[in-house]
Amino acid sequence: MLALVVLIVFMLQNTHRVEVSFLWMNGSVPLALALLIAGVGVGIVAMVVGTARVTQLRRLVRDRRQRH
């Protein structure tokens, strides 16, 4: 709950627009929105990489158990 309040305050304090360029996309968005999108993107990438690694380790453990 506290994190949500802090996020709302942060977004309200950072409403000025900034120019953003990514690959072929260019535009102007509020700073808070640009940071929020970047943070969510990083979170998704971290979850995908983490899930892939856990799956890899589970497969390795399963293969080692089957050998013994």
Phi and psi in degrees as a GROMACS rama.xvg file:
@    title "Ramachandran Plot"
@    xaxis  label "Phi"
@    yaxis  label "Psi"
@TYPE xy
-63.5413  -39.9176  LEU-2
-61.9237  -37.4393  ALA-3
-65.7722  -41.5578  LEU-4
-64.2323  -43.8521  VAL-5
-62.2106  -42.0085  VAL-6
-62.7031  -42.7233  LEU-7
-63.8082  -44.7718  ILE-8
-61.304  -43.664  VAL-9
-59.2565  -45.7793  PHE-10
-66.0291  -37.3752  MET-11
-68.9137  -28.9404  LEU-12
-85.4971  -12.3085  GLN-13
-124.046  61.1185  ASN-14
-96.89  -6.15787  THR-15
-68.2486  148.076  HIS-16
-84.1041  145.565  ARG-17
-130.117  151.98  VAL-18
-81.8056  131.287  GLU-19
-125.623  132.104  VAL-20
-127.218  127.592  SER-21
-144.301  117.321  PHE-22
53.0847  -117.109  LEU-23
-95.0282  1.34543  TRP-24
-99.9898  135.856  MET-25
-133.231  145.238  ASN-26
-178.86  179.504  GLY-27
-122.454  123.37  SER-28
-136.962  158.752  VAL-29
-61.1737  142.12  PRO-30
-54.9926  -44.6981  LEU-31
-60.6193  -40.0952  ALA-32
-66.6133  -42.2698  LEU-33
-61.0135  -43.3685  ALA-34
-68.3993  -38.1142  LEU-35
-63.4448  -45.0651  LEU-36
-62.6517  -42.8881  ILE-37
-63.2016  -42.3552  ALA-38
-64.4346  -42.8077  GLY-39
-64.9329  -40.6355  VAL-40
-60.6256  -44.7096  GLY-41
-63.6616  -40.1698  VAL-42
-61.4528  -41.601  GLY-43
-65.5212  -44.3137  ILE-44
-61.2838  -43.0664  VAL-45
-62.667  -40.0777  ALA-46
-66.5734  -39.8884  MET-47
-64.9439  -46.7887  VAL-48
-64.6394  -42.5773  VAL-49
-63.4362  -42.5166  GLY-50
-63.8906  -41.5288  THR-51
-62.8077  -41.5243  ALA-52
-67.7621  -43.4814  ARG-53
-61.692  -43.1031  VAL-54
-61.3074  -42.3883  THR-55
-61.9999  -44.565  GLN-56
-67.7826  -38.8362  LEU-57
-63.4106  -40.9357  ARG-58
-64.3526  -40.4374  ARG-59
-63.0662  -44.8987  LEU-60
-63.9672  -43.2063  VAL-61
-62.2462  -42.1482  ARG-62
-64.9636  -39.6885  ASP-63
-67.5375  -36.1213  ARG-64
-67.1568  -36.628  ARG-65
-70.5426  -27.3905  GLN-66
-72.7101  -28.1743  ARG-67
